[in-house]
Amino acid sequence: MQPTHIFTNGCSFLTQRPKEGVMTHVGMELAKLMELETALHLGGGGRGNKRCSITTKVWCEKNPEMAEKCFFVIGITSGQRFDFPTTDRYKQHKFPELASAWKTYKPNSPTEAEKFFKHLFVTMKLDLGQMIQYESIEATLNLQNYFKVKKYPYVIYKTISDPEIEIGYRNKDVKALWNLIDKTRYFRPETSHKDYTVNNNQHCSPDDIHPSADGHRDWAKQLKVFIDANDIRTI
């Protein structure tokens, strides 16, 4: 069945930036190119891959009829963002479709998390490079397997890069999981939208590395070419 709607989820690189005059994002531009209506956009600034994976699946299970009509666009962000549900309904008004609210900690933010990670580095010998790779790869595989079981068409790409995958290749476990990813539905896995934005000077402002409106349109056009070339509009 041909999709009639589009669903998008990711981090701030897959959202609008009204303060910078950017009133569009990759999902909105791709919807125009694919002539699809918007079902829902769940992208949240500063959030990580666990939230993206869980909220996407939760919405699909709560809205099965609409999910069957959707083409899914997923932006996998940095693996050093660790999400957790909260008890304070943090920013839940932005996502009324969800019962859970989410926050995120990183190795250097907030201060308490930074202290904790320093403890892990020194005392527990944490390998952050591997941890970041596993966080991103596992979220990618999790969603790919879900979409495959449900027979939902989709495309995935990286919004923010992790350490080069060659670093992970030093560990055969990381390599084994990386090789499981279906690259026919993974757009330009060697880079990210953030890297492309920086390399092509498509920032929304001199002090903000997020994409400009033209940057979102450019990436969306490339996604459309990739989708057509791999014939992945359906599954």
N, C-alpha and C positions, 0 to 999 in steps of 0.2 A: 504494500500500500504506500502510495506517495504521501509524504508528510505535508500537512497544511499549516503547522505551527512550528515555532522555534522556542526552545528552552535554553537558557544560558546560566552558567554558574562559574564563579572564580573569585579572584581578588580584585583589588582596585584597578588593575590593568584591564579589567573587563567591566568597567563602570564609567559613568559620566563623571566629569569634573566641573560642576557648575561655577565654582569660584574662579576657574581659569577659562570660562566661556566654552568648555567642551561639553556639548549637550548630546553627545552620541557615544557609542562604543562599538566594538567589533561585532557583537551580537546583533545590534540594531542595523548596522550596515550590511551584514550578511543576510539578515532577514529581507532587506530590500532586494538584494541581488538574487536571492532564491525565491522571491515572491511568497514569503511566508508571513503569517500573522504571529504576533508575540503571545506565547502562552504564559511565560513567567520569566523574570530575571531575578536570580538569587545571589548575584555577585555582591561581596561585602569587602570593603577596604580593610586591609590588615589581617584578614582571616587566612587560614591555612587549608590544607588538603583534606584533613579529616572532616572538617565541617562541610566542605564542598561535596565529598563523597556521601556523607550521611544525609545531608539535607536534600540532595538530588534524589536519592533512593526513597526517602520519606515522602517527598512530594509525589513521586511516581506511584507509590503504594496507596496514597490517599486520593490520588486523582488518576486512576487507571485508564479511564476512557479518553481523557485529554492526553495522557502520556503516549498512548498508542498513535496519536496524530502528530507527535512531535519529532523534530530533528534536534538532537542535543549538541550543544557547543560547550565544551568544558575546558577551562583554563587551569592547568595544573601549576601551582605556584611553588615557591621555595619550600624545601623540606625542613627548613629550620623554623617553621611556624607550627607551634603545637597548640591545637585547639582543645577546648573543654567546655561543656555545658555549664551554665551558671544558675544560681538561685535568685539573682536580682533582676531578671528579665532585661538584661543589658541590650539596649537598642532593639528590643523585640517589636516595637511599633513599626520598624522598617520592614519587617517580614511577618505580617499577620497570618500568613499561611502556615507558619511553624509554631509548635508549642514550646520548643526549646530555644533558649537564647545562648549565644556563644561569645566567648572571649578567647584570646590567644596570648601565649607567652613565647619569648624567643631567648636564645642563649645570652643576649645582652640587654634584655628588656622584659619586665621592669627590673629594678635593682635587686630585688629579692631573688628573681630568677637567675640573674647574673652571678650572684653569690653561690647559688645552688649549682650552677654549671661549673663554676670554678672548683667547687668541691668534687664534682664528678670527674673533671679533668685530672686533678691532682691525686685524689684518693682512689677513685674507681677506674681511672685510666680510660675514660670515655673516648671513643673514636668518633668525633663529630662528623667527619666526612662520610663515613659509612652510615651513620644514623640519618643524616640528611638524605642520602641516596635511597635508603630503605623507605623513608617516609613518603617520598615522591613516587617511587616505583610501585610500592604497595597500593597507594591510593589509585594510581593509574590502572593497575591490574584489577583491582577491586571493581572499579567502575566499568572497565572493559568487559569483565566477566558478567557483570550484572546486565549490561546492555545486550550482550550476546544471548543470555538466557531469556531475556524479555523480548528479544528481536527488535530493539529500538535502534534506529540509525543515529550515528553520532560522529563527531570529530573532536579530537583532543589536541591541545598544543600547550607548550610551556609559556606561562606569562612571565615568570622570573626564573633565571637559571640557577642550578645547583653547581657544585664543583664538577669540573669536566668528568664525563663518564669514564674517561681513561683512568682516572684516579681509582674509580670503583673496580676497574678491571684487575687491579692488583689483588682483589678479593674475588675468588671464583664464585662465591655465593651471590654477590652483587651482579656479576656478569650473567649468571644463570637466570636471574629474575629479569634483568634488562632484556635479555633475548626473548623472553616470553611475551613482551609487549607487541601487539599487532601494529606494525609500523604503517600498514596501509590506511589506518585511521588516525595516525599520529603525525600531525603536520610539523615538518622541520624539527625533528627531535634533537638535532645538533645545536639548536639555538633557542632563543626565547623572544617574546615580543619586546621585552625590556631591552635586550641586547640590540635588537633590530632598531628600536627607537633611538638608542644612543648612537649607534653606528651611522644612522641616516639623518641625524639631527632633526628628529620629528617630535621634539619635546613640546608640551603644551605651554611651557614658559621657561625662561632661562634658569629658574630655580626649582623647577619641577620636572622630573624625568619621565612622568607619565605621558602617554601619547597625545598628540594634538588630534583634532578632528580628522585632519588629512592622514595622520598616522593610523588611526583606526580604520579609515576607508582603505588605505593601502593594504594593511594586513588582511582585511576582510576580502578584498579582491584576490589576494594570493590564496586565501583559504578556499574561495569559490573555485579557482582553477584546480586546486588540489582535489577537492570534492568531485569535480567533474571528471578529472583525469583518472581517478581511482574508482569512479562509479559507485560512490558510497552514500548517495542520497537516500537509498533504501538499504535494507539488510536482508 
